[in-house]
Amino acid sequence: MGLPQLFLGVPIAYDVIRRLGVAYLLYLAWGALSGGRQAFSAQTGTISCGDV
């Protein structure tokens, strides 16, 4: 049973998955626009060979 058969058998399943996708995209947009945590932060200082 693949997704097309599931969506044909349970039409509301498609709507639920579609709405979850929209909610996730809005969540990602909110994080990007609100200045969420940065993936890379600049660190200053020295590094020794043991730290590499």
Backbone as a printed PyTorch tensor [residue, N CA C, xyz], in Angstrom:
tensor([[[ 0.8520, -1.1830,  0.0000],
         [ 0.0000,  0.0000,  0.0000],
         [ 0.8900,  1.2360,  0.0000]],

        [[ 0.8210,  1.9940, -1.0580],
         [ 1.6100,  3.2110, -1.1720],
         [ 0.7910,  4.4350, -0.7830]],

        [[ 1.4260,  5.5830, -0.8660],
         [ 0.7250,  6.8130, -0.5190],
         [-0.4590,  7.1100, -1.4340]],

        [[-0.3490,  6.8710, -2.7420],
         [-1.5340,  7.1400, -3.5790],
         [-2.7560,  6.3200, -3.1590]],

        [[-2.5450,  5.0580, -2.8110],
         [-3.6750,  4.2380, -2.3710],
         [-4.2250,  4.7430, -1.0370]],

        [[-3.3330,  5.1870, -0.1620],
         [-3.7700,  5.7320,  1.1210],
         [-4.6100,  6.9840,  0.9080]],

        [[-4.1420,  7.8690,  0.0340],
         [-4.8710,  9.1080, -0.2150],
         [-6.2150,  8.8520, -0.8920]],

        [[-6.2770,  7.8330, -1.7540],
         [-7.5530,  7.4990, -2.3900],
         [-8.5100,  6.8530, -1.3950]],

        [[-7.9700,  6.0360, -0.4940],
         [-8.8110,  5.3550,  0.4850],
         [-9.2460,  6.2590,  1.6220]],

        [[-8.3760,  7.1720,  2.0180],
         [-8.6620,  8.0880,  3.1250],
         [-8.3450,  9.5080,  2.6440]],

        [[-9.2810, 10.1600,  1.9870],
         [-9.0080, 11.4780,  1.3950],
         [-8.5580, 12.5360,  2.4010]],

        [[-8.9900, 12.3990,  3.6440],
         [-8.5980, 13.4040,  4.6340],
         [-7.1050, 13.2930,  4.9730]],

        [[-6.5090, 12.1270,  4.7260],
         [-5.0830, 11.9500,  5.0070],
         [-4.2470, 12.9150,  4.1760]],

        [[-4.6170, 13.1130,  2.9160],
         [-3.8960, 14.0530,  2.0560],
         [-3.9890, 15.4650,  2.6200]],

        [[-5.1680, 15.8430,  3.0590],
         [-5.3620, 17.1840,  3.5970],
         [-4.5550, 17.3810,  4.8720]],

        [[-4.5140, 16.3640,  5.7180],
         [-3.7560, 16.4500,  6.9670],
         [-2.2670, 16.6080,  6.6660]],

        [[-1.7360, 15.8050,  5.7650],
         [-0.3130, 15.8790,  5.4270],
         [ 0.0070, 17.2190,  4.7690]],

        [[-0.8920, 17.7030,  3.9270],
         [-0.6810, 18.9930,  3.2670],
         [-0.6410, 20.1210,  4.2940]],

        [[-1.5540, 20.0920,  5.2520],
         [-1.5840, 21.1390,  6.2760],
         [-0.3700, 21.0540,  7.2000]],

        [[ 0.0850, 19.8480,  7.4960],
         [ 1.3040, 19.7090,  8.2910],
         [ 2.5030, 20.2800,  7.5460]],

        [[ 2.5430, 20.0730,  6.2400],
         [ 3.6200, 20.6350,  5.4310],
         [ 3.6070, 22.1510,  5.4450]],

        [[ 2.4300, 22.7380,  5.3440],
         [ 2.3090, 24.1980,  5.4020],
         [ 2.7490, 24.7080,  6.7690]],

        [[ 2.3310, 24.0310,  7.8240],
         [ 2.7170, 24.4430,  9.1740],
         [ 4.2270, 24.3660,  9.3540]],

        [[ 4.8530, 23.3330,  8.8130],
         [ 6.3030, 23.1890,  8.9310],
         [ 7.0230, 24.2950,  8.1620]],

        [[ 6.5420, 24.6220,  6.9640],
         [ 7.1620, 25.7050,  6.1980],
         [ 7.0110, 27.0450,  6.9150]],

        [[ 5.8650, 27.2790,  7.5330],
         [ 5.6830, 28.5070,  8.3100],
         [ 6.6110, 28.5380,  9.5190]],

        [[ 6.8060, 27.3950, 10.1530],
         [ 7.7330, 27.2920, 11.2810],
         [ 9.1600, 27.6290, 10.8460]],

        [[ 9.5800, 27.0940,  9.6950],
         [10.9160, 27.3940,  9.1820],
         [11.0520, 28.8760,  8.8380]],

        [[10.0250, 29.4460,  8.2300],
         [10.0630, 30.8680,  7.8810],
         [10.1340, 31.7290,  9.1360]],

        [[ 9.3790, 31.3690, 10.1420],
         [ 9.3940, 32.1160, 11.3990],
         [10.7920, 32.0760, 12.0180]],

        [[11.4160, 30.9110, 12.0150],
         [12.7650, 30.8050, 12.5610],
         [13.7710, 31.6330, 11.7830]],

        [[13.6370, 31.6690, 10.4660],
         [14.5610, 32.4410,  9.6400],
         [14.3500, 33.9400,  9.8390]],

        [[13.1050, 34.3670,  9.9330],
         [12.8160, 35.7940, 10.0510],
         [13.0170, 36.3330, 11.4590]],

        [[12.8690, 35.5040, 12.4570],
         [13.0110, 35.9830, 13.8310],
         [14.4440, 35.8710, 14.3300]],

        [[15.3700, 35.5350, 13.4430],
         [16.7750, 35.4750, 13.8460],
         [17.0510, 34.3110, 14.7650]],

        [[16.5990, 33.1590, 14.3800],
         [16.8350, 31.9550, 15.1720],
         [18.3200, 31.7140, 15.4010]],

        [[18.6230, 30.6810, 16.0830],
         [20.0230, 30.4220, 16.4060],
         [20.8430, 30.2810, 15.1360]],

        [[22.0760, 30.7170, 15.2230],
         [22.9450, 30.6920, 14.0590],
         [23.6000, 29.3290, 13.9310]],

        [[23.7240, 28.8670, 12.7000],
         [24.3260, 27.5650, 12.4640],
         [25.8220, 27.5960, 12.7580]],

        [[26.4660, 28.6930, 12.3990],
         [27.9010, 28.8300, 12.6140],
         [28.1470, 30.0850, 13.4240]],

        [[28.8330, 29.9320, 14.5190],
         [29.1600, 31.1010, 15.3240],
         [30.6680, 31.3040, 15.2910]],

        [[31.0510, 32.5410, 15.1680],
         [32.4740, 32.8660, 15.1100],
         [33.0590, 32.7520, 16.5110]],

        [[34.1360, 32.0230, 16.6100],
         [34.8250, 31.8860, 17.8790],
         [36.2130, 32.4810, 17.7260]],

        [[36.6200, 33.2070, 18.7270],
         [37.9480, 33.8050, 18.6960],
         [38.8180, 33.1060, 19.7110]],

        [[40.0970, 33.1950, 19.5030],
         [41.0290, 32.5720, 20.4190],
         [42.0480, 31.7490, 19.6620]],

        [[42.8060, 30.9930, 20.3930],
         [43.8390, 30.1710, 19.7720],
         [43.4260, 28.7120, 19.8400]],

        [[44.0530, 27.9480, 19.0150],
         [43.7750, 26.5210, 18.9710],
         [45.1060, 25.7810, 18.9540]],

        [[45.1930, 24.7220, 19.6950],
         [46.4210, 23.9380, 19.7210],
         [46.2340, 22.6810, 18.8810]],

        [[47.3180, 22.0090, 18.6090],
         [47.2510, 20.7960, 17.7940],
         [46.4040, 19.7210, 18.4650]],

        [[46.3310, 19.7200, 19.7550],
         [45.5300, 18.7340, 20.4630],
         [44.0390, 18.9620, 20.3050]],

        [[43.6500, 20.1810, 19.9870],
         [42.2350, 20.5140, 19.8240],
         [41.7070, 20.1930, 18.4400]],

        [[42.5930, 19.9770, 17.5010],
         [42.1590, 19.7830, 16.1090],
         [41.6290, 18.4210, 15.9050]]])
